[in-house]
């Protein structure tokens, strides 16, 4: 009897150990499955975020291209408008020039028995405007100081025009000491 009980106990113990091992394996398998699912979920979320980021980037690029294209079109339209305006103004100027009265030629001569104007580079052109009132200088009152200054200037000695007076002692003048006139005399 004791042997039978021992056998049963051993059998129960083995069964319990088997069950514990199976439970342990089952738990580990479940944990692995949960971790794998979490990883897959994180990878899906990351790929989703990446796709959203890509869409945003594409939209930004498209917006930038559209803005640049609009700016280029605007620039082209402005240059075209400026050219058209300039052409119009030029055409108007050409029309005005045709009807504008010509200036009188600066010289005259006889050709085929008739008095005609011709171009002569040596003669002065005819004045385009002549002032009817001739110019007169403004009379300035003469003061005693001005009279004294002019008389003193006339009495003063005339200054010599030579700036450099050679000395008989000096045979040559060094180039690093280039002084002229009174400055040269003072330096010596």
ABEGO torsion letter per residue (X at the ends): XAAAAAAAAAAAAAAAAAAAAAAAAAAAAAAAAAAAAAAAAAAAAAAAAAAAAAAAAAAAAAAAAAAAAAAAAAAAAAAAAAAAAAAAAAAAAAAAAAABBBBBBABBBBBGGBBBBBBBAABBBBBABBBABBBBBBBBBBBAAAAAAAAAAAABBBBBABABBBBAABABBBAABBBBEAAAAAAX
